[in-house]
Amino acid sequence: MTVSLPVPDTEGIYTFPDDLVRAHQEWTDHLVKRHRSHDHHVIELMAPHNGRPHFIELRHPAGRPVLAIEPHHDDFALSASGTFLAHPRPLTVATVFTRSTSVHPTLEDAYTAEDVVSGLRDREGAAALAPLGATRVLLGYKDADPPYQPYSQDRLEQITDELRDVVDAHPDAELLAPAAVTRHPDHLLVHEAAVRLGCRWFWEDLAFWSTYALAACDQHLFRARTGTGTGTTMATELVDITDVILDKTTVLRMHGSQMHPARKMYRPIRHAWTTAADLPTGTGTYAERFYRTESP
């Protein structure tokens, strides 16, 4: 079945959030019918925050394994899940900062204790990664609290040492981590740790809403860190995720404590449409952006 995907601009410049919800519901209705007909390729996911059921095709990974290192439970889902839905590979996701009090501001009265929030976000992470058959590794660190400050070198050294053990346990895996296109200290720390561990493949961060869609100042800081003459020049790599964009929307709905209400989840999808503008003419309409460290 083919669902007509919404277009953010032209007629949809104001209606895109609701257009996306309608398209996603149409796709969900199709998957529900398949599920009810005992199609075992379609699995049911329960969104941990609101308990609502969602449906998605189970992926069958192949190829070289990947070890993805994410700062928080939703970072991989926001920034890279479309690529792995379109091109499934054996996947392990190591999440560094798994203790948190961070939820959407409208939900803060409902989730007040660190253990409650941490438990919810853990379940959200598990649900989001289930369609990919991913293995999870949780490091157990507390995320940074605002107002944000630079991370300490001691914490960087400690986390790098722990991640080194994870990397050593996956000797055949290709490493993937955030590019840290954001000033968030947790993202900057995880990026630096991953570089120290030999990572050369990075996703474009989409998770930090205060600097969402790469505000000009963040773009400047990123270019200052990775531009010509810095020794860390990165080549851009785009992955067409048009065929799985509605499934990515399903994955994002597992992270309801962060992206609330559901129609607000249009923002990373809108960014994927913007990113696809750099694809060759006549190809996909939604894409994810990655960076690879160029060889010396």
C-alpha positions in Angstrom: 0.0 0.0 0.0 1.2 3.5 -0.8 0.2 6.4 1.4 0.3 9.9 -0.1 2.9 11.7 2.0 2.2 15.3 3.1 4.3 18.2 1.8 5.4 20.7 4.4 5.4 23.8 2.2 3.1 25.1 -0.5 -0.4 24.2 0.5 0.8 22.5 3.7 2.8 25.3 5.1 0.4 25.7 8.0 -1.3 22.3 8.0 1.7 19.9 7.8 1.5 18.8 11.5 -2.1 17.6 11.0 -1.5 16.3 7.5 1.3 14.1 8.9 -1.0 12.8 11.7 -3.6 11.9 9.1 -1.1 10.2 6.8 0.4 8.3 9.7 -3.1 7.1 10.8 -3.9 5.9 7.3 -0.6 3.9 7.3 -1.4 2.6 10.8 -4.9 1.4 9.7 -3.3 -0.6 6.9 -0.9 -2.2 9.3 -3.7 -3.0 11.7 -5.5 -5.0 9.0 -2.4 -6.9 8.3 -1.8 -7.6 11.9 -5.3 -8.8 12.4 -4.9 -11.2 9.4 -2.0 -12.8 11.3 0.7 -11.2 9.3 3.7 -11.9 11.6 5.8 -9.3 9.9 3.7 -6.6 11.6 4.2 -6.2 15.4 2.4 -4.1 17.9 4.2 -1.5 20.0 2.7 0.1 23.1 3.7 3.7 23.7 4.9 3.8 27.3 3.7 7.3 28.2 0.0 7.0 27.1 -0.4 3.3 26.6 -1.6 3.6 23.0 -0.9 0.8 20.5 1.0 1.4 17.3 2.0 -1.0 14.6 5.1 -1.4 12.5 6.8 -4.0 10.3 9.6 -5.9 12.1 13.0 -5.4 10.4 15.4 -8.2 9.5 19.0 -6.9 10.0 21.8 -8.0 7.7 25.4 -6.9 7.0 28.1 -5.6 9.3 27.0 -4.9 12.9 26.7 -1.3 14.1 27.4 -0.1 17.6 25.5 3.2 18.1 26.5 5.4 21.1 23.7 7.8 22.1 23.7 10.4 24.9 20.0 9.9 25.8 17.3 7.4 25.1 15.7 9.3 22.2 18.8 10.5 20.3 19.3 7.6 18.0 15.5 7.4 17.2 15.3 11.1 16.4 18.5 11.3 14.3 19.2 7.9 12.7 16.3 5.5 13.0 15.0 6.2 9.5 18.3 4.9 8.0 18.1 1.7 10.0 14.4 1.2 9.2 15.3 1.5 5.5 18.6 -0.4 5.7 18.5 -2.7 8.8 21.8 -3.9 10.2 22.5 -5.8 13.4 22.4 -3.1 16.0 23.6 -2.4 19.5 22.7 0.9 21.1 24.7 2.1 24.1 22.9 4.8 26.0 25.2 6.9 28.3 22.8 9.2 30.3 20.0 7.0 31.4 19.0 8.7 34.6 16.9 11.8 34.1 14.2 14.1 35.4 13.6 15.5 31.9 10.1 15.3 30.4 8.1 17.7 28.3 7.1 20.7 30.4 3.4 19.9 30.2 4.1 16.5 31.8 6.3 17.6 34.7 3.5 17.4 37.3 2.8 13.8 36.3 6.5 12.7 36.4 8.3 14.3 39.3 10.8 11.7 40.6 14.1 10.7 39.0 13.4 7.0 39.2 10.0 7.4 37.7 11.2 9.5 34.8 14.2 7.2 34.3 12.0 4.1 34.2 9.6 5.7 31.7 12.4 6.8 29.4 14.0 3.4 29.6 10.7 1.8 28.5 10.4 4.3 25.7 13.9 3.5 24.5 13.2 -0.2 24.5 9.9 0.2 22.6 11.5 2.5 20.0 14.3 0.0 19.2 12.2 -3.1 19.3 11.3 -3.0 15.5 15.0 -3.0 14.7 15.8 -6.0 16.9 18.5 -3.9 18.7 20.4 -4.9 21.7 20.7 -2.2 24.4 23.5 -1.3 26.8 22.8 1.2 29.5 25.6 3.1 31.3 23.5 4.7 34.0 24.8 8.2 34.2 22.7 11.2 35.1 22.0 13.7 32.3 23.1 17.4 32.6 20.7 19.8 34.3 20.1 23.3 33.0 21.6 25.8 33.2 24.1 23.8 31.2 27.8 23.9 32.0 30.8 22.4 30.2 31.4 18.7 31.0 34.3 17.8 33.2 37.4 16.1 31.9 37.1 13.5 34.7 33.6 12.5 33.6 34.8 12.4 30.0 37.7 10.0 31.0 35.4 7.8 33.0 32.7 7.5 30.4 35.3 6.9 27.7 36.8 4.0 29.7 33.4 2.4 30.2 32.5 2.8 26.5 35.9 1.3 25.6 34.7 -1.9 27.3 31.5 -1.8 25.2 33.5 -1.3 22.0 35.9 -4.1 22.9 32.9 -6.4 23.3 31.8 -5.7 19.8 35.0 -5.9 17.8 33.4 -6.3 14.4 30.9 -3.4 14.8 31.1 -0.1 12.9 30.8 2.8 15.4 28.1 5.5 15.1 27.7 8.5 17.4 26.3 12.0 17.4 28.2 14.7 15.5 27.4 17.1 18.3 25.7 19.7 16.1 24.5 21.3 19.3 25.9 22.9 22.4 24.4 20.3 24.8 27.2 19.1 27.0 26.0 15.5 27.0 26.2 15.4 23.2 29.6 17.1 23.1 30.9 14.6 25.7 29.6 11.5 23.9 31.0 12.8 20.6 34.5 13.4 22.0 34.4 9.9 23.7 33.4 8.3 20.5 36.2 10.0 18.5 38.7 8.8 21.1 37.4 5.3 20.5 37.9 5.5 16.8 34.4 6.5 15.6 34.3 8.1 12.1 30.6 8.0 11.4 28.2 10.5 13.0 24.6 11.5 12.9 23.2 15.0 12.8 21.7 15.7 16.2 18.0 16.6 16.2 17.1 16.0 19.8 17.8 19.3 21.7 14.7 21.4 21.2 16.2 24.6 22.5 18.5 24.6 19.5 16.3 22.6 17.2 17.0 22.5 13.4 20.5 23.7 13.9 20.3 27.4 15.0 22.8 29.6 13.3 25.0 29.8 16.4 25.2 26.0 16.7 26.0 25.7 13.0 28.8 28.2 13.5 30.3 26.3 16.5 30.0 23.0 14.6 31.9 24.4 11.6 34.5 25.9 13.9 35.1 22.4 15.3 35.1 20.5 12.0 36.0 23.0 9.3 39.1 23.1 7.1 42.3 23.4 9.1 40.9 21.8 12.2 42.1 18.3 11.4 38.6 16.9 11.8 36.9 17.7 8.5 33.7 15.7 8.0 32.1 14.8 4.7 28.3 15.0 4.5 26.3 11.8 3.7 22.6 11.9 3.0 20.3 8.8 3.4 16.9 8.8 1.6 14.3 7.7 4.2 11.2 8.6 2.1 9.8 5.1 2.0 10.0 4.7 5.8 9.1 8.2 7.0 5.8 7.0 8.5 7.5 4.2 10.3 9.9 6.7 11.7 6.9 8.6 13.0 5.8 5.5 14.8 9.2 5.1 16.4 9.1 8.7 17.5 5.7 8.2 19.1 7.4 5.8 21.5 9.1 8.8 23.0 6.0 10.6 24.1 7.5 11.9 27.3 9.8 14.1 25.2 7.7 14.9 22.1 4.2 15.9 23.3 1.5 16.1 22.1 1.8 13.7 19.1 1.3 16.3 16.5 4.5 18.1 17.7 6.5 15.1 16.4 6.2 16.7 13.0 9.3 18.8 13.7 12.0 16.1 13.0 10.0 14.9 10.0 9.8 18.5 8.8 13.6 18.7 9.2 14.0 15.5 7.2 12.1 17.1 4.3 14.4 20.1 4.5 17.4 17.8 4.5 16.2 16.0 1.4 16.5 19.2 -0.6 20.2 18.3 -0.9 19.4 15.0 -2.5 19.8 14.7 -6.3 16.8 16.1 -8.1 14.1 13.6 -8.7 15.0 11.3 -5.8 13.6 11.2 -2.3 11.6 13.8 -0.4 12.8 12.9 3.2 16.3 12.2 4.3 18.7 12.0 7.3 22.1 13.6 7.4 25.3 11.9 8.6 28.9 12.9 8.6 32.0 10.9 8.1 35.5 11.9 9.2 37.6 12.0 6.1 40.8 10.0 5.9 44.0 11.9 6.4 
